Amino acid sequence: MAEMWISMGPQHPMTHGLWTLKVKVDGETVVDTEPDLGYIHRGVEKICESRDFTQITTYCDRLCYASANTWSHAYIYAAEDLLGVEVPERAEYIRLVAVELQRLASHLMWLGAYGPDIGNLSVMVWCLREREMMMDLLQELGGSRMHYNFPRVGGVKRDLPHGFAMRARHKLSLFLDRIQEYESLFDESTIFLVRSQGVGYAKPEEMINHGVSGPNLRAGGVNHDIRTSHPYSVYSELDWTPAVERSSIKGADCYDRYRIRVEEMRQSAGLVLQALDKMPGGAETYHEPGDPKILAKAPSRAPEGTSGSHHFEDSRGESMFYIAGGGEGRGKMPYRVSIRSPMFITIPYASKCMIGYKVADIPAIMGSFDPCIGETDR
Amino acid sequence: MSVVSQESQISSAEDLAQKLNSVDGVSSFVDQRSSGTQTRPVVKLQVSSENWREVAESLYVDHGVDYCSMITGIHWPDSKDKNWEIIYHFLRTGVKNPPHSDGVVQPIITNNSELKGSDVPLELEVTIHLGDTRTPSVASIQDIWVGADWNEKETWDLVGIDFEGHQGMRRVLQPHETPKGYHPLQKQHKLRYHNFQEMYDDAQGFKRKPVDSERVK
């Protein structure tokens, strides 16, 4: 049969945002794919060159609507590397709580979106219900619902509010109970199993070389997590090991990528609970904004010739910032900000994983990699 | 504790930096960086652009650098010693291919704090300086690390640094019909303008000169 190219997108339920996947098909079988990105390129890297170091956090929040906190934190660590700031330990614990709650919210958003992708509609409402609990907790910290602008160079904006620890513990224990409900909702749904098992194999041998990272990599049985291999924050103080999936010999299929994210959600909830227990000064104490216990003084200028970078475990993989100092206003603004987006690197690989499967499998495979176009296009 | 210990990371970084110093056209040293409450070693390499291809192959084959994180291009029209700078960020992840048994992949779960020698995860930062040129270019590493493929596309698209030997170079973030030679992260393109005429008379910025064009070299 003659082969032909079909454009899926930019407006397509599969795409989870604006992008196009050009698919070459032979009948029902995918022969070749070509992703086409850039529909919502906003030029964040260029905008950052005319903003000072505090203002950039707001732009980094907006890189990904589902995972705002992880992105602003990734930036803040690179900026602290550039400016040379020592952060108080309590602030690091508060950041860890914020980031892990955000990871939970992001994975729940993914799970909620992945269900409808492959015909399990009811799960969406369930996941968004629990995501709402995480959003409420994050709102208490940052003051807004999706874009928190929470971290500051040298610490955090606010301390944990009164009663936050109690509410967080209550909601997380409720969540840890309910996560079993999702598992039964997914694992006992024949439609879900048929459409996710045995499709979209990603081979562990080639994922590292292709730059795939995060949950997608660990789904293939590769034990690599930036939080443990390039330690930052206070992950070393807590008792945990990253979740790694035991995939089949062919590699990680969509089902493995679902399993690993459910495991990660359990782990993130555990990390938050541990951090609340171990927080120096106790989770119930409250410091006014700007207190040296939660916010260290930071210089506002970086001279030319300095640079800062940081690898960060985002909800979707390894995100990274590189900042060169010495821009406008005698170093008040960065000269160049460069962003590594995990999905920008993963989408080409994910598109290659579809070759050989049917057209109907494309949403299942693409959705399982958790694409977020906001961060991809920047 | 499952995280990598700092002592083993520092000693392993110094080992690698020492070995890399013997490679042609490379000067390397270990830089102690700190962010948050942690400090970490980064192996920094300064490589000349002629040697880059051989150095990259040696990094991958001999030194186990298996993961390309990011490629950054910087345009420095006003700097004295360089005009273009390319910065590569690599990770030596230290992970092995997990073994199979009974048709299932068995993940290698090691206690990260006990890792030693070449198993210790490391960060590398490679810097290449290019001189004053209108057509900056450097050898492509797309076939060594496939993860560098789209990084190189992006760097060409936004900064205008070309990669020799790159297969299938095209615009990735900007529209396909973007005029040839327009790369927005070059410094002659400004974000703020004095008035709207300056902005709209020449929206693509082709008539705009590089900031250093008037100066005698």
Contacts between the chains, C-beta under 8 A, distances in Angstrom:
chain1	res1	chain2	res2	distance
A	37	B	172	5.8
A	37	B	173	6.6
A	38	B	171	7.3
A	38	B	172	6.1
A	38	B	173	4.2
A	38	B	174	6.1
A	38	B	175	6.9
A	41	B	173	4.5
A	41	B	174	6.6
A	43	B	184	6.5
A	45	B	158	7.2
A	45	B	185	6.5
A	46	B	184	5.8
A	46	B	185	6.0
A	46	B	189	7.8
A	46	B	191	5.9
A	47	B	191	6.5
A	49	B	191	6.8
A	50	B	191	4.9
A	50	B	192	6.0
A	77	B	35	4.4
A	77	B	36	5.9
A	78	B	35	7.0
A	80	B	34	7.8
A	80	B	35	4.5
A	80	B	36	6.3
A	81	B	33	5.2
A	81	B	34	6.8
A	81	B	35	4.1
A	84	B	34	7.2
A	86	B	34	7.4
A	86	B	37	7.3
A	87	B	36	4.9
A	87	B	37	5.6
A	89	B	37	5.8
A	92	B	36	5.6
A	92	B	37	5.3
A	95	B	36	7.8
A	204	B	97	6.3
A	204	B	98	5.9
A	204	B	105	6.4
A	205	B	97	5.2
A	206	B	146	7.7
A	208	B	66	5.3
A	208	B	67	5.4
A	208	B	93	6.0
A	208	B	95	6.7
A	209	B	66	6.6
A	209	B	67	7.6
A	209	B	145	6.1
A	209	B	146	5.4
A	209	B	147	6.5
A	210	B	146	4.7
A	210	B	147	5.3
A	211	B	67	6.7
A	211	B	68	6.0
A	211	B	69	7.5
A	211	B	145	7.1
A	211	B	146	7.1
A	211	B	147	2.3
A	211	B	148	7.5
A	211	B	151	7.9
A	212	B	147	7.7
A	213	B	67	7.9
A	220	B	98	7.8
A	220	B	105	6.9
A	221	B	98	4.2
A	221	B	105	3.7
A	221	B	106	7.1
A	221	B	107	4.3
A	222	B	95	5.4
A	222	B	98	6.3
A	222	B	107	7.2
A	223	B	95	6.2
A	223	B	98	7.8
A	223	B	107	5.4
A	223	B	108	5.8
A	223	B	109	5.8
A	223	B	110	7.2
A	224	B	93	5.2
A	224	B	95	5.0
A	224	B	121	7.9
A	227	B	3	7.6
A	228	B	2	5.3
A	228	B	3	4.7
A	228	B	4	6.7
A	228	B	112	5.1
A	229	B	3	7.8
A	229	B	4	5.7
A	229	B	93	6.8
A	229	B	94	7.3
A	229	B	112	6.5
A	229	B	121	3.8
A	230	B	4	7.4
A	230	B	40	6.4
A	230	B	91	7.5
A	230	B	121	6.0
A	230	B	123	6.3
A	231	B	3	4.2
A	231	B	4	6.2
A	231	B	38	5.9
A	231	B	40	7.5
A	232	B	35	6.5
A	232	B	36	5.7
A	232	B	38	5.3
A	232	B	40	7.6
A	233	B	36	5.6
A	233	B	37	7.5
A	233	B	38	7.3
A	234	B	37	6.8
A	235	B	3	6.2
A	236	B	1	6.1
A	236	B	3	4.3
A	236	B	38	7.8
A	239	B	1	7.8
A	240	B	2	6.7
A	241	B	2	4.6
A	241	B	109	6.8
A	242	B	2	7.5
A	244	B	107	4.1
A	244	B	109	6.5
A	245	B	107	7.5
A	246	B	104	5.3
A	246	B	105	5.9
A	246	B	106	6.7
A	246	B	107	6.3
A	247	B	104	7.4
A	247	B	105	4.9
A	248	B	103	6.2
A	248	B	104	6.1
A	248	B	105	7.0
A	249	B	100	4.8
A	249	B	103	4.8
A	249	B	104	6.7
A	249	B	105	6.5
A	251	B	105	8.0
A	304	B	79	7.8
A	307	B	87	7.9
A	308	B	33	7.5
A	308	B	35	7.4
A	309	B	33	7.7
A	309	B	42	7.7
A	309	B	89	6.5
A	309	B	125	6.9
A	310	B	35	5.4
A	311	B	69	6.7
A	311	B	89	7.9
A	311	B	91	7.1
A	311	B	123	6.8
A	318	B	69	6.6
A	318	B	91	8.0
A	320	B	69	5.6
A	320	B	70	5.4
A	320	B	89	6.6
A	322	B	70	6.6
A	322	B	72	5.1
A	322	B	87	6.5
A	322	B	89	6.8
A	324	B	74	6.1
A	335	B	74	7.3
A	336	B	72	7.1
A	336	B	74	4.8
A	336	B	185	7.5
A	338	B	70	6.6
A	338	B	72	3.9
A	338	B	87	7.8
A	340	B	69	5.8
A	340	B	70	3.9
A	340	B	89	7.5
A	340	B	151	8.0
A	344	B	150	6.2
A	344	B	154	7.3
A	345	B	147	5.6
A	345	B	150	6.0
A	345	B	151	7.2
A	348	B	149	6.8
A	348	B	150	5.6
A	349	B	146	7.8
A	377	B	173	6.2
A	378	B	173	7.3
